[in-house]
Amino acid sequence: MELGYIVAGLAVGFIVGVTGVGGGSLMTPILLFFGVNPATAVGTDLLYAAITKAGGVVVHQRQRNIDWKISAWLAAGSVPAALATVWALHGLRADTEAINTVIKHALGIALLVTAAAIVCKQRLLAFAQRHIPVGETLYGGRRRLWATVATGVLLGVIVTLSSIGAGAIGTIALFLLFPLLPTARLVGTEIAHAVPLTLVAGLGHAGLGNIDWGLLTNLLIGSLPGIYLGSHLTGRLPDRVLRPVLAGMLALVGAKLVF
């Protein structure tokens, strides 16, 4: 089974490298397929995401692709929300079945939303570009700040319960909030925000005993070279084929978990 986890990490890392889609939406369903219980799958995947995305932060910072102000606004909402969600799960700690049921349904909903975000991404981005107000500045006003913090709160809850959302959903939300932000800077900013969020949520799950450290090691052994290989094929594989197939797979898994 250890070899299976390494191969899963390699496959997910490769797909993430090619498409840029967050690993959580792929890795967590795979772990459920292997028979890992939902709470352990989510907790392990959160720390897996924090470690893998930390490397992305280093690369994007070197290229000056991170807007730390926007990342801080998101974290101001997401980190406290993640802590509050972990605290709520801690209250259910004695009822393992209840925790797994909550996480399973949250995971299914997050997968369905992520699938919709993948399919509608280009239309949403085009809509945001068409409706930029005259005289718009990058950061907007106080209302934009509070909308960003509120988005962080929503992401904090979703990611803590499902390990999904920081990538596909978070990036699209950022583009709708800040349509003047260059795409490369938008992606880097969201990755920078995802690291503290997934780290805090992952450590919270560790406190609940929802981490399989051996599993985490095997996933990293496979995923790190997978991301490296996939990143070198970005743009060479047809995106118009990859994204619909990926979205369809996520929608099927999400529907099964919810219904």
DAHU-V601069 format. One record per residue. RES is the residue in one letter. PSI is psi in degrees with one decimal (* if undefined). OMEGA is omega in degrees with one decimal (* if undefined). BURIAL is + if it has 9 or more other ideal C-beta (glycine too) atoms within 8 Angstrom, else -. Layout:
res-><RES & RES>
psi-><PSI & PSI>
omega-><OMEGA & OMEGA>
burial-><BURIAL & BURIAL>
This chain:
res-><M & E & L & G & Y & I & V & A & G & L & A & V & G & F & I & V & G & V & T & G & V & G & G & G & S & L & M & T & P & I & L & L & F & F & G & V & N & P & A & T & A & V & G & T & D & L & L & Y & A & A & I & T & K & A & G & G & V & V & V & H & Q & R & Q & R & N & I & D & W & K & I & S & A & W & L & A & A & G & S & V & P & A & A & L & A & T & V & W & A & L & H & G & L & R & A & D & T & E & A & I & N & T & V & I & K & H & A & L & G & I & A & L & L & V & T & A & A & A & I & V & C & K & Q & R & L & L & A & F & A & Q & R & H & I & P & V & G & E & T & L & Y & G & G & R & R & R & L & W & A & T & V & A & T & G & V & L & L & G & V & I & V & T & L & S & S & I & G & A & G & A & I & G & T & I & A & L & F & L & L & F & P & L & L & P & T & A & R & L & V & G & T & E & I & A & H & A & V & P & L & T & L & V & A & G & L & G & H & A & G & L & G & N & I & D & W & G & L & L & T & N & L & L & I & G & S & L & P & G & I & Y & L & G & S & H & L & T & G & R & L & P & D & R & V & L & R & P & V & L & A & G & M & L & A & L & V & G & A & K & L & V & F>
psi-><-28.6 & -40.3 & -38.2 & -40.4 & -38.5 & -43.9 & -39.5 & -43.5 & -40.7 & -45.4 & -46.2 & -43.6 & -40.8 & -46.5 & -40.6 & -41.4 & -36.0 & -45.9 & -22.9 & 0.8 & 139.1 & 142.4 & -27.3 & -40.2 & -18.8 & -45.6 & -44.6 & -46.0 & -35.6 & -41.9 & -37.6 & -38.3 & -36.3 & -4.4 & 7.6 & 135.0 & 151.4 & -44.0 & -44.3 & -38.4 & -45.4 & -47.0 & -45.0 & -41.2 & -31.5 & -46.7 & -35.5 & -43.7 & -41.4 & -41.8 & -46.1 & -37.3 & -20.5 & -37.2 & -36.0 & -34.6 & -42.2 & -45.4 & -47.9 & -33.9 & -38.1 & -32.6 & 5.3 & 42.6 & 21.3 & 127.9 & 98.5 & -26.2 & -48.5 & -41.4 & -39.4 & -38.5 & -44.5 & -46.7 & -30.5 & -26.1 & -41.1 & -39.9 & -48.8 & -36.3 & -38.3 & -43.4 & -41.5 & -38.7 & -41.2 & -40.7 & -41.0 & -41.0 & -33.9 & -32.8 & -23.5 & 9.1 & -35.9 & -21.1 & 84.5 & -38.9 & -40.4 & -42.6 & -46.7 & -35.3 & -45.3 & -47.6 & -39.4 & -44.9 & -39.3 & -39.4 & -44.2 & -45.1 & -43.3 & -38.0 & -41.2 & -43.5 & -40.7 & -41.7 & -43.9 & -39.3 & -39.2 & -44.4 & -41.2 & 5.5 & -53.4 & -38.8 & -40.4 & -40.9 & -41.0 & -40.3 & -44.5 & -39.6 & -36.2 & -24.6 & 31.4 & 121.0 & 150.0 & 133.5 & 13.4 & 135.8 & 164.4 & -48.7 & -15.2 & -155.0 & -160.2 & -34.6 & -39.2 & -38.0 & -49.1 & -31.9 & -36.2 & -42.5 & -42.1 & -38.5 & -39.6 & -40.9 & -47.1 & -45.2 & -37.8 & -43.6 & -48.4 & -47.2 & -40.0 & -36.3 & -26.7 & -13.6 & 9.8 & 146.6 & -27.8 & -27.7 & -80.7 & -50.9 & -44.8 & -40.8 & -42.9 & -40.3 & -41.2 & -40.1 & -38.1 & -33.3 & -36.4 & 71.3 & -15.7 & -5.6 & 124.7 & 147.0 & -45.6 & -39.5 & -33.7 & -47.3 & -45.6 & -38.6 & -41.5 & -37.3 & -41.6 & -36.7 & -34.9 & -29.8 & -55.2 & -34.8 & -52.0 & -30.6 & -47.8 & -45.7 & -40.6 & -42.5 & -33.9 & -42.5 & -33.0 & -39.2 & -24.1 & -0.7 & 22.7 & 28.9 & 132.8 & 102.5 & -34.8 & -41.9 & -44.5 & -44.1 & -44.2 & -39.1 & -42.0 & -37.1 & -38.8 & -38.8 & -35.1 & -48.7 & -29.9 & -43.2 & -40.1 & -45.8 & -44.7 & -37.3 & -26.1 & -8.8 & 4.8 & 127.8 & -14.1 & -24.4 & 141.7 & 111.3 & -33.3 & -18.3 & -45.1 & -47.5 & -46.1 & -40.0 & -44.8 & -44.1 & -40.3 & -41.4 & -45.7 & -39.3 & -41.0 & -46.2 & -43.1 & -44.2 & -39.9 & -41.0 & -37.5 & -44.2 & *>
omega-><178.4 & 178.5 & 179.0 & 178.8 & 179.0 & 178.8 & 177.8 & 177.8 & 179.0 & -178.5 & -179.4 & 178.0 & 179.4 & -179.2 & 177.6 & 179.0 & -177.9 & -171.5 & -176.3 & 179.5 & -177.2 & -177.0 & -177.0 & -178.4 & 177.7 & -172.0 & -175.8 & 176.0 & 178.5 & 179.0 & 176.5 & 178.0 & 178.9 & 177.7 & 176.3 & -178.0 & -172.4 & -177.4 & 179.6 & 178.8 & -178.8 & -178.8 & 179.5 & -178.6 & 179.0 & 177.7 & 175.5 & 180.0 & -179.1 & -177.9 & -177.1 & -177.7 & 176.9 & 176.4 & 177.5 & 178.6 & 179.8 & -178.8 & -177.8 & 177.8 & 176.9 & -179.4 & -179.8 & -177.9 & -179.5 & 172.7 & -173.3 & 178.7 & 179.3 & 178.4 & 179.0 & 177.6 & 178.1 & -178.3 & 178.5 & 176.5 & -170.9 & -176.9 & 175.4 & 178.6 & 177.7 & 178.9 & 179.9 & 179.6 & 176.7 & 178.5 & 178.1 & 177.3 & 178.5 & 177.6 & 179.0 & -170.9 & -177.8 & -178.3 & -177.0 & -178.9 & 179.8 & 178.7 & -179.0 & 178.8 & 178.8 & -178.2 & -179.0 & -179.9 & 177.1 & 178.7 & 179.6 & 179.1 & -180.0 & 178.7 & 178.8 & 178.9 & 178.9 & 178.1 & 178.5 & 179.9 & 179.6 & -178.1 & -173.5 & -173.2 & -175.8 & 178.9 & 179.0 & 179.6 & 178.6 & 177.7 & -179.4 & -179.3 & -178.6 & -172.9 & 173.9 & -178.7 & 177.1 & -179.9 & -178.4 & 172.6 & -175.2 & -172.8 & -177.8 & -178.0 & -178.7 & -180.0 & 178.3 & 179.2 & -177.7 & 176.2 & 178.4 & 177.4 & 179.0 & 175.5 & 176.7 & 178.4 & -180.0 & 178.7 & 179.8 & 179.6 & -176.7 & -176.6 & -179.8 & -178.8 & -171.6 & -174.1 & -176.4 & 172.5 & -176.5 & -177.5 & -173.5 & -177.2 & -177.9 & -178.7 & 179.1 & 177.4 & 178.6 & -178.8 & 178.3 & 179.5 & -175.2 & -175.8 & 178.6 & 180.0 & 178.5 & -174.9 & -178.8 & 179.4 & 177.7 & -179.7 & 179.5 & 179.7 & -179.8 & 177.0 & 178.9 & 177.9 & -175.8 & -176.6 & 178.7 & 179.7 & -178.4 & 178.4 & 179.5 & 179.8 & 179.8 & 177.7 & 175.6 & 176.8 & 176.8 & 177.5 & 177.6 & -179.2 & -175.4 & 179.3 & 172.5 & -172.4 & 176.7 & 177.1 & 179.7 & 179.8 & -179.9 & 179.1 & -179.6 & 178.8 & -179.4 & -169.6 & -176.1 & 174.2 & 179.3 & 178.2 & 179.8 & -179.5 & -177.9 & -178.4 & 179.5 & 177.6 & 179.7 & 178.9 & -179.2 & 177.2 & -173.9 & -178.6 & -177.5 & 176.7 & -176.0 & -173.5 & 176.8 & 178.6 & 179.6 & 179.8 & 179.1 & 178.5 & -179.6 & -179.6 & 178.9 & 179.6 & -179.7 & 179.3 & 179.5 & -178.6 & -177.0 & -171.7 & *>
burial-><- & - & - & - & + & + & + & + & + & + & + & + & + & + & + & + & + & + & + & - & + & + & + & + & + & + & + & + & + & + & + & + & - & + & - & + & - & + & + & + & + & + & + & + & + & + & + & + & + & + & + & + & + & + & - & + & + & - & - & + & + & - & - & - & + & + & + & - & - & + & + & - & + & + & + & + & + & + & + & + & + & + & + & + & + & + & - & - & + & + & - & + & - & - & - & - & - & - & + & + & - & + & + & + & + & + & + & + & + & + & + & + & + & + & + & + & + & + & + & - & + & - & - & + & + & - & - & + & - & - & - & - & - & - & - & - & - & - & + & + & - & - & - & + & + & - & + & + & + & + & + & + & + & + & + & + & + & + & + & + & + & + & + & + & + & + & + & + & + & + & + & + & + & + & + & - & + & + & + & - & + & - & - & + & + & + & + & + & + & + & + & + & + & + & + & + & + & + & + & + & + & + & + & + & + & + & - & + & - & + & + & - & - & - & + & + & - & + & + & + & + & + & + & + & + & + & + & + & + & + & + & - & + & + & - & - & - & - & - & - & - & + & + & + & - & + & + & + & - & + & + & - & + & + & + & - & + & + & ->
